[in-house]
Amino acid sequence: MEIGSCNPETGARSFSRSEAWNLSVDFFASWLGSNPVSARTTRVSSWPGTSDELFWRRLSLGLTVVALVLVLCTFRDYGVTWDEDAHNWYGNFVLDYYLSFFVDHTALHWRDLYNYGAIFDTLAAALNRISPIGIYETRHLLNAFVGVLGLVGCRKLGQAMGGARVGFIAALFLLLTPNYYGQMFNNPKDIPFAVGVVWATYYMVRIVPLLPRPPLRLVIKFGVVVGMTMGVRVGGLIILCYLGLLLAIDGLWRTIATGRPFLLIECAWIAFWRVLFPAVVFAYPVMLLFWPWGQTDPIENPFRALAFFSHQTFPFSTLFAGQFVRASDLPWAYLPTYIAIALPELVLVLLLCAPVLAGTILSHDRAQIEREQILAYFIVGWGIAFPVAFAIAIKAVLFDGMRHFIFVLPLIAVAAAIVADQACTRLAHPPYLWPIHVMLLIYGIGHISIMVMLHPNEYVYYNAFVGGIEGAQRKFKLDYWANSYAEAVQGLENYLQAAYGPDFEDREFTVAVCGPPISADYYFPSNFRFTRQRAQADFFVAFTKDNCDRSLPGRPVYRVERMGALLSVVLDRRGAFAEQR
């Protein structure tokens, strides 16, 4: 369809999709200084008898299989995190709400979680009713499968943006982003939300070349995904705002191209009835389906929840650059810094190159770039930049690094993959090829080695620009969710078994915990007793968050460390307690 009309039956000559693709391919190839025929159509397949696209699709499938195997082999290694206990209860209360035919209203006032949709927690609670493994092991397995679904969405978005190679690179980047991989096992809010965002973005990109009248089935898919995203966190509503902005830009572009002001009204009318309205119609009921409190007042309660999150209070300080600052009065650099130092070095460098690449292309010859291509890039770029800029502008309350913004990581992976793909095309000629492959191989092996050494605490990763995890300790947050407590408890049990031998099981020990008790208590043997009286406890399990490991005296009997950085410690308080008495 041509740019200058919202009616596909009138107007100037239109280009077929293949013609438009060839034009954009020729432009990129000329900008890169290579042959006008795109490398995407001339790469030699590594598998005889297969096309280049098929080769990368098969690699992507293999990558997904690798991710699933890793999940099945390691999901039991991850600890119970701070919020999981509350979310487990909430999911059960929501499930009881439905099983009681809306009589049990506990879910309507459970802490502040009623402000959240419960799609993941409800599915986890239902699965736990039949699962033969532990409660949190079941949740971690489901959480990880959702995370792998995000890898697939990232691959499909990359493929829609630039072909199968971009899709593979994007999925690989996301899989090797420790802050995503490490949290996809036990983060029941931010990972499902991130998965919803990347899939919704993928469907928006699919919609772009079919505007202003995309097939209804595609709009329905988009609406359902947005509804499921809002069923995790109502903030997913922002995706519908992105869609509205996209439709407005598309209509304005067509209007300017034709010089017909009234065309904007026509485009707006068609876009509303053919895209935005159906998307909302399908998204809203899906959101309400898994949100009991939202059902009690479908109009006002979602906006009350938005207001709650917009004015959320956290009357404590948080660690940033070695200083404790109030979470309600953070410096503007807090969020960008945490995102930058949590990304793998290669991904960060490629991300920083993305706007440079885009600016260079636009300044070279913008007339040759297709509208659909620019709008697709805009969607991804806007999805990365706007949430961060908005959080800075409103001085959002943040306290766990970039955890609440994990949803930008899949989009960052796609942006970095697009730049990497262009770099691969430009440098795919001797004498550059082999040295670059060797350097990337060395870097990849080193990065994967770091993730292996951090396991199962991958999410505490910091890149080399801040000195790695060792350079970040006591300057930036490490294990703020107590994932390492599972290992700490096991270390304490082993220590006491070695100390008391056969008499170990006949003795009882009191253990206090800094932060979430469930993160340690879930792994206690039968003769460990949790106590809230820290000063009187035999042992004290503490992480380094807010220097809690330094809050009480005691003899360290086990330290959970990774790459020179302390994550948590077990203190023997019996001597200190005796001295106090």
Secondary structure, 3 states (H helix, E strand, C coil): CCCCCCCCCCCCCCCCHHHHHHHHHHHHHHHHCCCCCCHHHHCCCCCCCCCHHHHHHHHHHHHHHHHHHHHHHHHHHCCCCCCHHHHHHHHHHHHHHHHCCCCCCHHHCCCCHHHCCCHHHHHHHHHHCCCCCCHHHHHHHHHHHHHHHHHHHHHHHHHHHHCHHHHHHHHHHHHCCHHHHCCCCCCCCHHHHHHHHHHHHHHHHHHHHHCCCCCHHHHHHHHHHHHHHHCCCHHHHHHHHHHHHHHHHHHHHHHHHHCCCHHHHHHHHHHHHHHHHHHHHHHHHHHHHCCHHHHHCCCHHHHHHHHHHHCCCCCCEEEECCEEEECCCCCCCHHHHHHHHHCCHHHHHHHHHHHHHHHHHHHHHHHHCCHHHHHHHHHHHHHHHHHHHHHHHCCCCCCCCCHHHHHHHHHHHHHHHHHHHHHHHHCCCCCCHHHHHHHHHHHHHHHHHHHHHHCCCHHHCCCHHHCHHHHHCCCCCCCCCCCCHHHHHHHHHHHHHHHHHHHHHHCCEEEEECCCCHHHHCCCCCCEEECCCHHHCCEEEEECHHHHHHCCCCEEEEEEEECCEEEEEEEECHHHHHHHC
